[in-house]
Each structure stands twice: as C-alpha cells, then as structure tokens.
Amino acid sequence: MPNLQPSERPEQRRGQRLLFLALLFGVLLNFPLLGAFSLDARVAGIPVLYLYVLAVWVALVALTGWLVSSIKN
C-alpha cells in the first residue's frame, strides 16, 4: 500500500474496524451464544435472552455511532 495517500489510510483502517465490528456482532448474535442465554431465568421479570439481545443491540448501535462519528471528525 505504499501508493496510497496518507489521508486514505485512516479511512481504510476505520472501514476495517467497522467490518470487524459487524463480524463480532454476527458471532455474538449466533446460535451458540444465544443458546447459552436461553434460560428460564428472569431479571426484573424479563427473560435473560431478551436482555442479552437488547444489550448486544445497544452496544452495536453505540459502537457503530462512535466509529462513524470519528470518521467525520
């Protein structure tokens, strides 16, 4: 990659981070981990599986927003 301009390298790195983030959350929302949280237990009346999916989704939105906002600045 020696022919790339220095201004293009951070954009490529951020794109790779977004791709890694997508793959990470694909793994976190796949069967083996979802099966681990598929319990009959409840936290404050909410099933543990629902709380896990909600927490992963909130983390995905927050991390993606943080990465995208750091691209613009």
C-alpha positions in Angstrom: 0.0 0.0 0.0 2.8 2.5 -0.5 0.9 4.2 -3.3 -1.9 5.3 -1.0 -2.1 8.9 0.2 -1.7 9.4 3.9 -5.2 10.7 4.2 -6.7 7.5 2.8 -5.1 5.2 5.4 -7.2 6.2 8.4 -10.4 5.8 6.3 -9.3 2.3 5.3 -8.5 1.4 8.9 -11.9 2.7 10.1 -13.6 0.6 7.4 -11.7 -2.4 8.6 -12.9 -1.7 12.2 -16.5 -1.4 11.0 -16.2 -4.7 9.2 -14.7 -6.3 12.3 -17.5 -4.9 14.4 -20.1 -6.4 12.1 -18.4 -9.8 12.2 -18.1 -9.6 16.0 -21.8 -8.9 16.4 -22.7 -11.6 13.9 -20.9 -14.0 16.2 -22.5 -12.6 19.3 -25.9 -13.0 17.9 -25.4 -16.5 16.5 -26.8 -19.7 18.0 -24.1 -21.0 20.4 -24.1 -17.8 22.5 -27.9 -17.3 22.1 -28.3 -20.9 23.4 -26.2 -20.1 26.4 -28.6 -17.3 27.4 -31.7 -19.2 26.6 -32.6 -19.9 30.2 -35.9 -20.0 32.2 -34.4 -17.3 34.5 -35.7 -13.8 34.5 -34.2 -10.5 35.6 -36.8 -8.0 36.8 -39.4 -10.1 35.1 -37.7 -10.0 31.7 -36.2 -13.2 30.2 -32.4 -13.3 30.2 -32.2 -14.0 26.5 -34.2 -10.8 25.7 -31.8 -8.8 27.9 -28.8 -10.3 26.2 -30.1 -9.5 22.7 -31.0 -5.9 23.8 -27.6 -5.3 25.4 -25.8 -6.6 22.3 -28.0 -4.4 20.0 -27.4 -1.3 22.2 -23.7 -2.0 22.1 -23.8 -2.4 18.3 -25.6 0.9 17.8 -23.3 2.8 20.3 -20.0 1.4 18.9 -21.1 1.9 15.3 -22.2 5.5 16.1 -18.9 6.2 17.8 -16.9 4.8 14.8 -18.9 6.7 12.3 -18.7 10.0 14.2 -14.9 9.6 14.5 -14.7 9.2 10.7 -16.3 12.6 10.1 -14.0 14.4 12.5 
